[in-house]
Amino acid sequence: MSDLSLSRRVAAEALGTALLLATVVGSGIMAERLAGGNVAIALLANTLATGAALVALILTFGPVSGAHFNPAVTLACASRGAFSWRHVPAYVAAQVAGAFGGVATAHVMFGEALFSASQHVRSGPAQLVSEFVATFGLLAVIWGVSQHRSESVPVAVGAYITAAYWFTASTSFANPAVTLARSASDTFAGIRPIDAPGFIVAQLLGALAATQLFRWLVPSPESAMRASKAATTTHEKTA
C-alpha cells in the first residue's frame, strides 16, 4: 500500500468516525431537548439517527478504507489477516481523533462546551456484560455477512446497532473510540470517564470472542481451501 493510499484510508477513517460521533452526540442532544423528559422517546430518536448514519457512512467510506470506524473492528480484521498489522496504529489513531472531533462538532452545533467530562453513570456488571454482548454481536454480524453477502454489510451493521441500543443495558457503545470520545460529552450520550476503561475491556473481549468463534464457524474461503487441501493430503497418505 502506497503512502498516498494509506493517507486516503486514514483520512476516510477519521472523517467517517467524526461524522458518526457527530450523529450519536448531536442526535442525543436534540432528542433530549425535544422529548420533554420522555427518555424512551429520546433514546428512540438517538437510535434511529445512529443506525441510519451507520448505513450511509459505511456505504460512503467502505470503498475507501473499509469503514471500520472502530478500533475493535480494525484489530479483529488484522487478527484474521484481512488487514495489515502495520497499518493498525494509523487507523486506531485516526478513529480516536475523529471520534473526539465529532464530539466537538456536535457540541459546537448545539452550543455546548467544546469538551466536558460526562457525569452519566454507566457502571456495574450488567453494563459490562452488555458491552461484551454488543461488541460480540457486531463482529458476528460483520464476519457472518461479509463472507457470503458483503454488499449487505452496511445495512446489517446499521440494523444490528439499532436493535442493540434497545436489547443491551448499556445502549451498545460497542466501540472503544466511541467510548473514549463520549466520556468527553456531558450530554445524553455520555459516559463517565471512570466507567470508560471497563467498557473498552469488555468491547475488546467481545470482539476477540466473536472473531475466534467465527474463524471456526464461518472460515474465510482461503482458510477453507487450506483445510480442504490438508484433508485431501491426509486422505491420500492414508489410502
Buried (B, 14 or more C-beta within 10 A) or exposed (E): EEEEEBEBBBBBBBBBBBBBBBBBBBBBBBBBEEBEEEEEBBBBBBBBBBBBBBBBBBBBBBEBBBBBBBBBBBBBBBBBEEBEEEBBEBBBBBBBBBBBBBBBBBBEEBEBEEBBEBEBEBEEEEBBBBBBBBBBBBBBBBBBBBBEEEEEBBBBBBBBBBBBBEEBBBBBBBBBBBBBBBBBBBBBBBBBBEBBEBBBBBBBBBBBBBBBBBBEEBBBEEBEEEEEEEEEEEEEEEE
